[in-house]
């Protein structure tokens, strides 16, 4: 948790930068929702094809295995997109809830570089704290 002295010396983002990041987050959110919609359509069509239309139903075991693998990959990608959407939504909550704190590292309270936020607008940690977190996971 950042101390008062850390807060005092940390300079938050200006309104133009916050507006830019809000726009980036909303664009990412719209893209992910659209992508998840495509996955939903493909799941529905593959389920309908497997129960109804005999011409698209594969009788060969290798074809069935390929179909199962493709469905599994689609579920995996949809799951990843769902997790990413959660992170984007959390970033929007932080931005709307406390705009003066948005862009400050949640661990050390130092500013997260604008270039990092522009590339990864849902970032919660500065580069140093993120590196420490990843090093801890590797051990």
ABEGO torsion letter per residue (X at the ends): XBBAAAAAABBBBBAAAAAAAAAAAAAAAAAAAAAAAAAAAAAAAAAAAAAABAAABBABAAAAAAAAAAAAAAAAAAAAAAAAAAAAAAAAAAAAABAAABGBBAAAGBBBBAAAAAABAABABBAAAAAAAAAAAAX
